[in-house]
Amino acid sequence: MKVFISWSGERGKKIGEAFRGWLPDVLQSVQPFYSPDIEKGQRWSAEIEQNLKECQVGIICVTPESMTSPWLMFESGAISNAKLNRVCPLLFQVESTQLTGPLSQFQATPYSVEEVRKLIQSINGFSTAPLTDAQTERTFERWWPELDKLISAALKDPILSNKPSRRSLEDLVQETLSTVRTLANTSRDEDSINHWIVLFRAMLDLGIAMERIAESNIDFQDKSVQMLQTTIHHLRLTLNLAQPKIAKAGSYKELQVEAKSLMAKLESSLEMLEIPF
């Protein structure tokens, strides 16, 4: 039986790795699917879609760094569409009220021994060769300390635990653009919702960035430069996301020319603003 493990960020990766190694020790019939298992060169969206069809249970590892990650939003949307028997978002130092997008539709629970115990019991119930309740309890008690040790280490790591509440604009742009390019490789109708979830997140990030700039104590000239930079970055993201969806439209070429012209004008305006006087 396959179990899908979703994660994002360095701390989420450590947590996902811990579950991938631990689950087969507790339930030998479980075969975890974990994003890094995808071979280089394979299309991530296609590989994820195929594995979701074979999975019965999904585990979403949510950390403070990943709860607004475009990639985690994408995978969560895909998991939602797949209609698995059980989806369990486990929260690590995150409150359920903080969740947005596809994550908010699931019954999320804080990471704890009792919640993981329930998860194991649930997974065992979907197995074609389930263990007895007594066997499940024994194996869980035997292996739980090992999982908890790995999770605790990831949560306490001074490097991984730095909460990037104010991620740089460049980081946000690169992560979102990476997800956009993944989505752009497919034109399947079922991926549309994930496409627009990323667009929605990008627009929220634009608003958040603008608010931070407006509230900053820098002078008017610097605010103007930062706001224009932010606008250009997010406009580029939006155009990249919309492009594969309108490529077949009759007006596509005209719109493409108009977009390139606008970007050139904005870049020129930015260069003028950044010239020191």
Residue pairs with C-beta under 8 A, 6 or more apart in sequence:
1 29
1 30
1 31
1 56
1 57
1 123
1 126
1 127
1 128
2 30
2 31
2 32
2 33
2 51
2 54
2 55
2 56
3 23
3 30
3 31
3 32
3 33
3 55
3 56
3 57
3 58
3 59
3 123
4 32
4 33
4 51
4 52
4 55
4 57
4 58
4 59
4 79
4 84
5 16
5 19
5 20
5 32
5 33
5 34
5 35
5 58
5 59
5 61
6 16
6 35
6 58
6 59
6 60
6 61
6 72
6 75
6 76
6 79
7 13
7 15
7 16
7 34
7 35
7 60
7 61
7 66
7 72
8 65
8 66
8 69
8 71
8 72
8 75
9 63
9 65
9 66
9 69
10 65
10 160
11 63
11 65
11 66
11 92
11 154
11 155
11 157
11 160
11 161
12 61
12 62
12 63
12 65
12 66
12 72
13 36
14 150
14 153
14 154
14 157
14 160
15 61
15 63
15 92
15 150
15 151
15 154
16 34
16 35
16 61
17 34
17 150
18 147
18 150
18 151
18 154
19 32
19 59
19 61
19 147
20 32
20 34
22 143
22 146
22 147
22 150
23 30
23 32
23 123
24 30
24 31
24 32
25 139
25 143
25 146
26 120
26 136
26 139
26 140
26 143
27 120
27 123
27 124
27 127
27 131
27 136
27 139
29 127
29 128
29 129
30 123
30 127
33 51
33 54
33 55
35 44
35 48
35 75
38 44
38 47
38 48
43 182
43 185
43 186
44 182
45 78
45 182
45 183
45 185
45 186
45 191
46 186
48 75
48 78
49 78
52 58
52 78
52 79
52 82
52 84
53 82
55 82
55 84
56 84
56 85
56 86
56 123
56 126
57 84
57 85
57 86
57 87
57 88
57 122
57 123
57 126
58 79
58 82
58 84
58 86
58 87
58 88
59 88
59 89
59 90
59 119
60 72
60 75
60 76
60 79
60 87
60 88
60 89
60 90
60 103
60 106
60 108
61 90
61 92
62 72
62 89
62 90
62 91
62 92
62 94
62 99
62 103
62 108
63 92
63 93
63 94
64 92
64 93
64 94
64 163
64 165
65 163
65 164
66 72
67 94
67 98
67 99
67 100
67 103
68 100
68 201
69 175
70 175
70 176
70 178
70 179
70 180
70 198
70 201
70 202
71 175
71 178
71 179
72 103
73 101
73 102
73 103
73 194
73 197
73 198
73 201
74 179
74 182
74 183
74 194
74 197
74 198
76 89
76 101
76 102
76 103
76 106
77 101
77 102
77 193
77 194
77 197
78 194
79 87
79 102
80 87
80 102
80 105
80 106
81 190
81 193
85 126
86 119
86 122
86 123
86 126
87 106
88 106
88 109
88 115
88 119
88 122
89 99
89 103
89 106
89 107
89 108
89 109
90 108
90 109
90 110
90 111
90 115
90 116
90 119
91 108
91 109
91 110
91 111
92 111
92 151
92 154
92 155
93 155
96 108
96 109
96 110
99 108
101 197
101 200
101 201
102 197
109 115
111 151
113 144
113 148
116 144
116 147
117 140
117 144
120 136
120 140
121 133
121 136
124 130
124 131
124 136
130 136
131 139
154 160
155 161
164 171
166 212
169 209
169 229
169 230
169 233
172 205
172 209
173 233
173 234
173 236
173 237
176 198
176 201
176 202
176 205
176 237
177 236
177 237
177 240
179 198
180 198
180 237
180 240
180 241
181 240
183 191
183 194
183 195
183 198
183 241
183 244
184 240
184 241
184 243
184 244
187 244
192 245
195 241
195 245
198 241
199 238
199 241
199 242
202 234
202 237
202 238
202 241
203 234
203 238
205 234
206 230
206 231
206 234
209 230
209 234
210 227
210 230
213 223
213 226
213 227
213 230
214 223
216 223
216 226
218 226
221 273
224 273
225 270
225 273
225 274
228 266
228 269
228 270
228 273
229 270
231 266
232 263
232 266
232 267
232 270
235 262
235 263
235 266
236 263
239 259
239 263
243 256
246 252
246 255
249 255
